[in-house]
Amino acid sequence: MASQTLDEIADLVRAKNAGPFWITLDVFLPTDEAYERVRASDVTDPRVIAELYRTTPEKVRVFPMPALKAIKISFPRPVTQGSFADRDMHSGQQHVLLAALSIP
């Protein structure tokens, strides 16, 4: 099977606030096979997520949800929501880096 980006495999990759101090990334997969493929990839490695989002692996939380064929990833926002330095108040654009990851 050829490598694809997460965005090509998933039904939906999105980002949202999880309160003023955390960001959550959600990945929804179309099939059990797609879920297992993504679950076994770098998407669930806190070190990879930490490097993408400039945090530390210890701060990354990964929540696999096989019954929903979904993976939730949370980590602290780099700045508090709504603060002067906040450039994405709703964290709506933060999924782009994750969606571009290559999945074997």
C-alpha positions in Angstrom: 0.0 0.0 0.0 1.4 3.4 -1.0 2.0 6.1 1.5 -0.8 8.7 1.9 -1.3 11.8 3.9 -3.6 11.6 6.9 -6.0 14.0 5.1 -6.3 11.6 2.2 -7.2 8.7 4.6 -9.4 10.4 7.2 -13.0 11.5 6.8 -12.2 14.5 9.0 -9.2 16.1 10.6 -10.0 19.1 12.7 -8.7 21.3 15.5 -10.6 23.1 18.2 -10.1 24.7 21.6 -10.3 22.5 24.7 -10.7 25.5 26.9 -8.4 28.5 27.0 -5.3 26.6 27.7 -5.5 23.4 25.5 -5.9 22.5 21.8 -7.5 19.3 20.7 -7.0 17.6 17.3 -9.6 15.1 16.2 -9.2 12.5 13.5 -12.2 10.5 12.3 -11.6 7.5 10.1 -14.0 5.8 7.6 -13.3 2.2 8.4 -11.8 -0.1 11.0 -8.9 -0.8 8.7 -8.2 2.9 8.2 -8.4 3.4 12.0 -5.9 0.6 12.7 -3.5 1.9 10.0 -3.5 5.4 11.4 -3.4 4.1 15.0 -0.2 2.2 14.2 1.4 5.3 12.6 3.3 8.4 13.9 0.0 10.2 14.4 -0.3 8.6 17.9 3.4 9.1 18.8 3.6 12.0 21.4 7.2 12.7 20.2 6.0 13.3 16.6 3.1 15.5 17.8 5.4 17.4 20.2 7.8 18.2 17.4 5.0 19.3 15.0 3.4 21.6 17.6 6.5 22.8 19.4 5.8 21.3 22.8 7.2 18.4 24.8 6.1 14.8 24.5 5.1 14.7 28.2 2.5 17.3 27.5 0.8 15.5 24.6 -2.2 13.3 25.4 -3.4 10.8 22.8 -6.9 9.2 23.2 -7.6 6.3 20.8 -11.3 5.7 20.5 -11.7 2.5 18.4 -15.5 2.2 18.8 -15.8 5.6 17.1 -12.9 5.0 14.7 -11.5 8.3 16.0 -8.3 9.5 17.6 -8.2 12.6 19.9 -4.9 14.4 20.6 -4.6 17.2 23.1 -1.7 19.5 24.2 -1.3 22.9 25.8 -1.9 26.0 23.7 1.4 27.9 23.2 -0.4 31.1 24.5 -3.7 31.5 26.4 -6.7 31.9 24.2 -7.6 35.5 23.6 -4.3 36.9 24.8 -2.5 39.6 22.9 -0.1 37.0 21.3 -3.0 34.6 20.2 -3.1 34.4 16.4 -5.8 31.7 16.2 -8.3 32.3 18.9 -10.4 29.2 18.1 -7.5 27.0 17.1 -9.4 26.2 13.9 -6.3 26.2 11.7 -4.1 23.9 13.9 -5.1 20.7 12.2 -3.1 21.4 9.0 0.2 20.1 10.3 -1.3 16.9 11.5 -3.3 16.4 8.3 -0.1 16.6 6.2 1.6 13.7 8.0 2.5 10.8 5.8 0.9 7.5 6.7 2.6 4.3 5.5 
